[in-house]
Amino acid sequence: MSYTLVTANRNYSSWSLRPWLLMRALDIPFEDRVEPFAAVSNHDAFRAFSPTGQVPVLIDGERTIWDSLGITLYLAERHSGVWPADAAARAWAMSAVAEMHGGFVAVRAERTMNIGVRVAPVAASPALSRDEARLGELWAEGLTRFGGPWLAGPEFSAADAFYAPVAYRVRTYGMALEAVAAAWVEQVLAHPAARAWEKMALAETWREPGHEAELRDCGTILADYRATIEVA
């Protein structure tokens, strides 16, 4: 097997982070290919390698597998550890991943991922408050029910990979959490694979105007730890 995983900017691309982190955490080897967001719309350029014009994309020989969930399901058929071994934990993790993949719209809109900054956020909408409450509830359930330290038990799984982008948002915007959920956030951000991703994110000098505008809508930037853009 010889995989190539195509992702976009480390700083912004929460969808890219999921399979990248999962593969690194499970020691699944792959060629790491970055296609940065270079314009407000990258659809046409990304269509050269992605049927949807979006990332992430996993290339396995003649096969192209798209979407973070599609990639996860594909990998689960070929590698152990993607899902928990325990049947109850596995069912919970699959449901939690599906919920993240299809839900939490307000979190995505009002707390966009931007790893390298710290933000004083604008007031949460009622929808965002509901999303935040659900996140705390979900994480606490998994951690207490299956014993931790990861969301679905003793081993890192797809559940942790799918919620890792939210962990960065928690830190960026100072989102309040109960102690058990806050401890998971600290743990996932300290994972060697997550630290490697963050190091690359901070080193990026790309600034995509659309993502930067979304960030400004989310609040006031208090600190920016990203590499300085060199101006010719």
NORKA-V482259 format. One record per residue. RES is the residue in one small letter. PHI is phi in whole degrees, 0 to 359 (none if undefined). D_FIRST is the distance of its C-alpha to the first C-alpha in whole Angstrom. Layout:
res={RES/RES}
phi={PHI/PHI}
d_first={D_FIRST/D_FIRST}
//
This chain:
res={m/s/y/t/l/v/t/a/n/r/n/y/s/s/w/s/l/r/p/w/l/l/m/r/a/l/d/i/p/f/e/d/r/v/e/p/f/a/a/v/s/n/h/d/a/f/r/a/f/s/p/t/g/q/v/p/v/l/i/d/g/e/r/t/i/w/d/s/l/g/i/t/l/y/l/a/e/r/h/s/g/v/w/p/a/d/a/a/a/r/a/w/a/m/s/a/v/a/e/m/h/g/g/f/v/a/v/r/a/e/r/t/m/n/i/g/v/r/v/a/p/v/a/a/s/p/a/l/s/r/d/e/a/r/l/g/e/l/w/a/e/g/l/t/r/f/g/g/p/w/l/a/g/p/e/f/s/a/a/d/a/f/y/a/p/v/a/y/r/v/r/t/y/g/m/a/l/e/a/v/a/a/a/w/v/e/q/v/l/a/h/p/a/a/r/a/w/e/k/m/a/l/a/e/t/w/r/e/p/g/h/e/a/e/l/r/d/c/g/t/i/l/a/d/y/r/a/t/i/e/v/a}
phi={none/223/267/237/253/260/228/246/309/297/291/255/276/294/294/294/301/304/290/299/295/299/292/293/295/265/59/269/290/200/278/263/241/253/239/290/295/249/208/301/239/251/303/296/294/287/298/296/228/232/296/263/72/226/243/274/222/252/252/233/63/274/263/241/245/244/77/301/287/301/296/299/296/296/295/296/283/240/220/281/95/298/247/299/288/292/296/293/294/296/298/295/297/298/293/296/296/297/296/294/296/254/234/55/296/293/299/298/281/259/222/301/284/208/296/274/234/235/228/272/283/291/300/287/287/303/295/293/300/294/299/296/295/293/300/299/297/296/297/297/298/297/293/279/290/252/87/63/279/262/300/240/130/284/242/300/219/301/301/293/296/287/265/302/301/289/301/296/296/304/289/300/255/64/295/279/220/292/301/294/288/298/294/296/303/298/292/292/290/271/300/306/292/294/294/294/298/297/301/292/298/291/278/293/251/291/227/263/304/297/294/293/294/299/298/298/291/276/160/259/288/265/208/229/260/285/302/290/285/277/256/289}
d_first={0/4/6/10/13/16/19/23/26/25/29/29/26/26/23/21/21/20/16/16/19/17/13/15/18/15/13/10/9/9/11/15/17/20/22/26/28/31/33/35/33/29/28/29/27/24/24/23/19/20/22/24/25/23/21/18/16/12/10/7/8/11/11/13/14/17/20/19/20/17/14/16/16/13/11/14/13/10/11/15/17/17/20/23/23/27/28/30/28/25/28/29/26/25/28/29/25/27/30/29/27/30/33/34/35/38/36/34/37/39/37/34/32/33/32/34/37/40/42/45/44/46/48/45/46/46/43/41/44/42/39/39/41/38/36/38/39/35/34/37/36/33/34/37/36/33/34/32/31/28/29/28/28/28/24/22/21/20/24/24/22/24/27/26/28/31/31/31/34/36/36/37/40/41/40/42/41/42/41/38/36/37/36/33/33/33/31/28/29/29/26/24/21/24/26/24/23/27/28/26/28/31/30/30/33/32/34/34/37/37/35/38/40/39/39/42/43/42/44/46/43/45/42/40/37/35/35/38/38/39/42/43}
//
